[in-house]
Structures are given as C-alpha cells and as structure tokens.
C-alpha cells in the first residue's frame, strides 16, 4: 500500500498565521495544553469520533499517543473542570466545514478528502470556498493562497 495515499493532513482556518508546527506543538494543542496561537487567538480543536479509523491513525501517527490515552486526557480536563475537550464532528466533510467556519480552528483530514475538495473547487462546485496550502516558495504560495479557505499545515520534527 502506498503510504502517500494514506497521508493525514493538518488543516487550520485561513486566518491562522502558522504554516508549520512541531510535533510537540501539535501534541500540546490536541492535549489541550496549548490554547492560543502565536497571535494570541484562541485555538478551537476539532476531531473525529474516537472509533473513527482516521482519528486512531492521527493519534498514533501524528501525536504518537494511543487514542485511549488522548480520551483519558480530555476526560480528566472535562471532569476536573480545568478545561474542555475538543469538538467532535462525525465526518471529514463536517470537520472541514467546521474549520472553515471557525476562526482559530484546527483539524485533520485524509489527503484524499483534501484532493476531492480541491477538485470540486477547481470545477467551480465550491465557489465560495477556497483551499490554501502554505508552501515555502513565495510565487507558489501566492498562486495557491488566492484559491483557498483552509490552510494545510506542515509538521516538523
């Protein structure tokens, strides 16, 4: 199986300034220990249900934590009154809509969902929505950001 076909992409609301995060920043965001972006804007975290295969892969591959451990962290925060758990959405499409509509939002989707969304946008099926992928090449970034509503964030070690 081609691992590229199964890539998990981190997406943020277009107003989020960060174009890349370290693995530890991503883990802090998803364990609800980092609550604000660098510009002090509140972070809203969206996740798929814990039994969803993409959520399980995201926890293990991107956060390097088991899904049950992540749930335990969220439950402890919620029941102690010290924090809130992420917002659970039922599908990747719902997650993208939630990220698009929520300033400061972060979520994750499979790359196939992102490709499908890009194709729909290019065919004019999603005229109100654009997809932006932050890239290092400035010309490329200007070209891409003109047609986008979610940022794809790169994860660094």
C-alpha contacts under 8 A as a table, 3 or more apart, distances in Angstrom:
res1	aa1	res2	aa2	distance
2	X	5	X	5.57
2	X	6	X	7.24
3	X	6	X	5.28
3	X	7	X	6.58
4	X	7	X	5.28
5	X	111	X	7.13
5	X	112	X	7.17
6	X	110	X	6.60
6	X	111	X	6.82
6	X	112	X	7.72
7	X	110	X	5.92
7	X	111	X	5.49
8	X	54	X	7.91
8	X	58	X	6.84
8	X	108	X	6.61
8	X	109	X	5.74
8	X	110	X	4.59
8	X	111	X	5.84
9	X	108	X	5.48
9	X	109	X	5.40
9	X	110	X	5.90
9	X	111	X	5.86
9	X	152	X	6.59
9	X	153	X	7.34
10	X	106	X	7.22
10	X	107	X	5.88
10	X	108	X	4.41
10	X	109	X	6.68
10	X	152	X	5.75
10	X	153	X	5.40
10	X	154	X	7.33
11	X	96	X	7.98
11	X	99	X	7.60
11	X	106	X	5.72
11	X	107	X	5.35
11	X	108	X	5.63
11	X	109	X	7.42
11	X	150	X	6.07
11	X	151	X	5.32
11	X	152	X	4.59
11	X	153	X	5.85
12	X	16	X	6.40
12	X	99	X	6.22
12	X	100	X	7.84
12	X	104	X	7.15
12	X	105	X	5.49
12	X	106	X	4.34
12	X	107	X	6.39
12	X	150	X	5.61
12	X	151	X	5.08
12	X	152	X	6.60
12	X	153	X	7.12
13	X	16	X	5.68
13	X	99	X	5.39
13	X	100	X	5.47
13	X	101	X	7.66
13	X	102	X	6.71
13	X	103	X	5.75
13	X	104	X	5.82
13	X	105	X	5.28
13	X	106	X	6.64
13	X	149	X	6.89
13	X	150	X	5.19
13	X	151	X	6.26
14	X	17	X	7.84
14	X	100	X	7.46
14	X	103	X	7.89
14	X	132	X	7.46
14	X	148	X	7.64
14	X	149	X	5.39
14	X	150	X	5.04
14	X	151	X	5.43
15	X	103	X	6.66
15	X	104	X	6.95
16	X	37	X	7.50
16	X	103	X	7.61
16	X	104	X	5.81
16	X	105	X	7.85
16	X	151	X	7.89
17	X	38	X	7.80
17	X	39	X	7.63
18	X	21	X	7.07
18	X	37	X	7.79
18	X	38	X	7.70
18	X	153	X	7.38
19	X	134	X	5.65
19	X	135	X	7.79
19	X	151	X	7.48
19	X	152	X	7.38
19	X	153	X	5.06
19	X	154	X	6.43
20	X	153	X	4.98
20	X	154	X	4.45
20	X	155	X	5.60
20	X	156	X	6.91
21	X	25	X	5.96
21	X	26	X	6.33
21	X	153	X	7.01
21	X	154	X	6.41
21	X	155	X	5.06
21	X	156	X	6.06
22	X	25	X	5.12
22	X	26	X	6.29
22	X	155	X	5.46
22	X	156	X	4.57
22	X	157	X	5.54
23	X	26	X	5.12
23	X	27	X	6.20
23	X	62	X	7.18
23	X	63	X	6.88
23	X	155	X	6.17
23	X	156	X	6.15
23	X	157	X	5.66
24	X	27	X	4.96
24	X	28	X	6.09
24	X	63	X	7.96
25	X	28	X	5.02
25	X	29	X	6.15
25	X	34	X	7.54
26	X	29	X	5.13
26	X	30	X	6.24
26	X	63	X	6.97
26	X	155	X	8.00
27	X	30	X	5.18
27	X	31	X	5.99
27	X	63	X	5.31
28	X	31	X	5.19
28	X	32	X	6.07
28	X	33	X	4.96
28	X	34	X	5.21
29	X	32	X	5.07
29	X	33	X	5.92
29	X	34	X	4.76
29	X	35	X	6.57
29	X	43	X	7.89
29	X	45	X	7.66
30	X	33	X	7.59
30	X	45	X	7.00
30	X	86	X	7.75
31	X	34	X	7.83
31	X	70	X	6.77
31	X	73	X	6.52
31	X	74	X	7.01
32	X	35	X	6.22
32	X	74	X	7.75
32	X	83	X	7.58
32	X	84	X	7.70
32	X	85	X	7.38
32	X	86	X	7.87
34	X	37	X	7.97
35	X	42	X	5.99
35	X	43	X	5.38
35	X	44	X	7.97
36	X	39	X	7.66
36	X	40	X	5.22
36	X	41	X	5.42
36	X	42	X	4.49
36	X	43	X	5.14
37	X	40	X	5.19
37	X	41	X	5.37
37	X	42	X	6.42
37	X	43	X	6.32
37	X	104	X	7.58
38	X	41	X	7.39
41	X	104	X	6.25
42	X	104	X	5.88
43	X	104	X	4.88
43	X	105	X	5.66
43	X	106	X	7.10
44	X	86	X	7.29
44	X	87	X	7.86
44	X	102	X	7.48
44	X	103	X	7.90
44	X	104	X	5.87
44	X	105	X	4.47
44	X	106	X	6.27
45	X	86	X	4.98
45	X	87	X	6.23
45	X	105	X	5.86
45	X	106	X	5.21
45	X	107	X	6.22
46	X	86	X	5.56
46	X	87	X	4.85
46	X	88	X	5.88
46	X	89	X	6.89
46	X	95	X	6.57
46	X	98	X	7.58
46	X	99	X	7.52
46	X	105	X	7.24
46	X	106	X	6.21
46	X	107	X	5.01
46	X	108	X	7.90
47	X	55	X	7.12
47	X	86	X	6.48
47	X	87	X	6.22
47	X	88	X	4.98
47	X	89	X	6.22
47	X	95	X	7.24
47	X	107	X	6.17
47	X	108	X	7.25
48	X	52	X	6.38
48	X	54	X	7.63
48	X	55	X	5.68
48	X	88	X	5.46
48	X	89	X	5.34
48	X	90	X	5.88
48	X	91	X	6.53
48	X	92	X	7.38
48	X	95	X	7.51
49	X	52	X	5.41
49	X	55	X	6.83
49	X	88	X	5.97
49	X	89	X	6.81
49	X	90	X	6.41
50	X	55	X	5.97
50	X	56	X	6.62
50	X	67	X	6.68
50	X	71	X	7.76
51	X	55	X	7.20
51	X	56	X	6.98
52	X	55	X	5.30
52	X	56	X	6.42
53	X	56	X	5.09
53	X	57	X	6.22
54	X	57	X	5.09
54	X	58	X	5.96
54	X	109	X	7.62
54	X	110	X	7.27
55	X	58	X	4.96
55	X	59	X	6.16
55	X	67	X	7.66
56	X	59	X	5.29
56	X	60	X	6.30
56	X	66	X	7.52
56	X	67	X	5.72
57	X	60	X	5.17
57	X	61	X	5.62
57	X	62	X	7.65
58	X	61	X	5.35
58	X	62	X	5.17
58	X	63	X	6.69
58	X	108	X	7.76
59	X	62	X	5.82
59	X	63	X	4.94
59	X	64	X	6.08
59	X	65	X	5.54
59	X	66	X	5.94
59	X	67	X	5.54
59	X	70	X	7.54
60	X	63	X	5.85
60	X	64	X	4.53
60	X	65	X	5.13
60	X	66	X	5.48
60	X	67	X	7.05
61	X	64	X	5.41
61	X	65	X	7.93
65	X	69	X	6.55
65	X	70	X	6.87
66	X	69	X	5.27
66	X	70	X	6.54
67	X	70	X	5.06
67	X	71	X	6.26
68	X	71	X	5.01
68	X	72	X	6.13
69	X	72	X	4.97
69	X	73	X	6.36
70	X	73	X	5.17
70	X	74	X	6.37
71	X	74	X	5.09
71	X	75	X	6.04
72	X	75	X	5.12
72	X	76	X	6.08
73	X	76	X	5.25
73	X	77	X	6.33
74	X	77	X	5.20
74	X	78	X	6.16
74	X	84	X	7.06
74	X	85	X	4.98
74	X	86	X	7.71
75	X	78	X	5.08
75	X	79	X	5.91
75	X	85	X	7.19
76	X	79	X	5.37
76	X	80	X	5.85
77	X	80	X	5.41
77	X	81	X	6.09
77	X	82	X	5.17
77	X	83	X	4.76
77	X	84	X	6.08
77	X	85	X	7.05
78	X	81	X	5.24
78	X	82	X	6.55
78	X	83	X	5.55
78	X	84	X	5.15
78	X	85	X	6.27
79	X	82	X	7.79
80	X	83	X	7.67
81	X	84	X	7.65
89	X	92	X	7.91
89	X	94	X	6.11
89	X	95	X	5.91
90	X	94	X	6.56
90	X	95	X	7.63
91	X	94	X	5.17
91	X	95	X	6.21
92	X	95	X	4.89
92	X	96	X	6.23
92	X	108	X	7.93
92	X	109	X	5.82
92	X	110	X	7.82
92	X	113	X	7.20
93	X	96	X	5.21
93	X	97	X	6.30
93	X	113	X	7.72
94	X	97	X	5.08
94	X	98	X	6.05
95	X	98	X	5.05
95	X	99	X	6.19
95	X	107	X	6.72
95	X	108	X	7.70
95	X	109	X	7.77
96	X	99	X	5.12
96	X	100	X	6.09
96	X	107	X	7.56
96	X	109	X	7.77
96	X	150	X	7.81
97	X	100	X	5.05
97	X	101	X	6.10
98	X	101	X	5.18
98	X	102	X	5.98
98	X	105	X	7.77
99	X	102	X	5.28
99	X	103	X	7.46
99	X	105	X	5.10
99	X	106	X	6.18
99	X	107	X	6.71
99	X	150	X	7.26
100	X	103	X	7.59
100	X	105	X	7.81
100	X	149	X	6.21
100	X	150	X	6.15
102	X	105	X	5.46
109	X	113	X	6.55
109	X	114	X	7.13
110	X	113	X	5.51
110	X	114	X	6.81
111	X	114	X	4.99
111	X	115	X	6.16
112	X	115	X	5.02
112	X	116	X	6.12
113	X	116	X	5.11
113	X	117	X	6.20
114	X	117	X	5.09
114	X	118	X	6.19
115	X	118	X	5.08
115	X	119	X	6.21
116	X	119	X	5.11
116	X	120	X	6.21
117	X	120	X	5.12
117	X	121	X	6.14
117	X	131	X	7.97
118	X	121	X	5.02
118	X	122	X	6.12
118	X	130	X	7.90
118	X	131	X	6.62
119	X	122	X	5.02
119	X	123	X	6.13
120	X	123	X	5.12
120	X	124	X	6.32
120	X	125	X	5.08
120	X	126	X	5.97
121	X	124	X	5.07
121	X	125	X	5.54
121	X	126	X	4.66
121	X	127	X	6.25
121	X	129	X	7.07
121	X	130	X	6.71
122	X	125	X	7.45
122	X	126	X	7.94
123	X	126	X	7.82
124	X	127	X	5.34
126	X	129	X	5.51
126	X	130	X	7.63
127	X	130	X	7.40
129	X	147	X	7.96
129	X	148	X	6.55
129	X	149	X	5.63
130	X	146	X	7.76
130	X	147	X	4.61
130	X	148	X	3.07
130	X	149	X	4.28
130	X	150	X	7.09
131	X	144	X	7.65
131	X	145	X	7.21
131	X	147	X	5.64
131	X	148	X	2.90
131	X	149	X	4.47
131	X	150	X	5.03
131	X	151	X	6.73
132	X	144	X	5.54
132	X	145	X	4.61
132	X	146	X	7.37
132	X	147	X	6.18
132	X	148	X	3.82
132	X	149	X	5.88
132	X	150	X	5.52
132	X	151	X	4.93
132	X	152	X	6.77
133	X	141	X	7.34
133	X	144	X	6.34
133	X	145	X	6.71
133	X	148	X	7.53
133	X	150	X	7.49
133	X	151	X	5.13
133	X	152	X	4.77
133	X	153	X	7.41
134	X	141	X	6.08
134	X	144	X	7.84
134	X	145	X	7.44
134	X	151	X	6.24
134	X	152	X	6.08
134	X	153	X	6.68
134	X	154	X	7.94
135	X	138	X	7.37
135	X	140	X	6.92
135	X	141	X	5.43
136	X	140	X	7.88
136	X	141	X	6.97
137	X	140	X	5.34
137	X	141	X	6.06
138	X	141	X	4.90
138	X	142	X	6.19
139	X	142	X	5.25
139	X	143	X	6.27
140	X	143	X	5.07
140	X	144	X	6.08
141	X	144	X	5.17
141	X	145	X	5.79
142	X	145	X	5.30
142	X	146	X	6.28
143	X	146	X	5.72
143	X	147	X	7.51
144	X	147	X	5.66
144	X	148	X	6.88
145	X	148	X	5.35
148	X	151	X	7.44
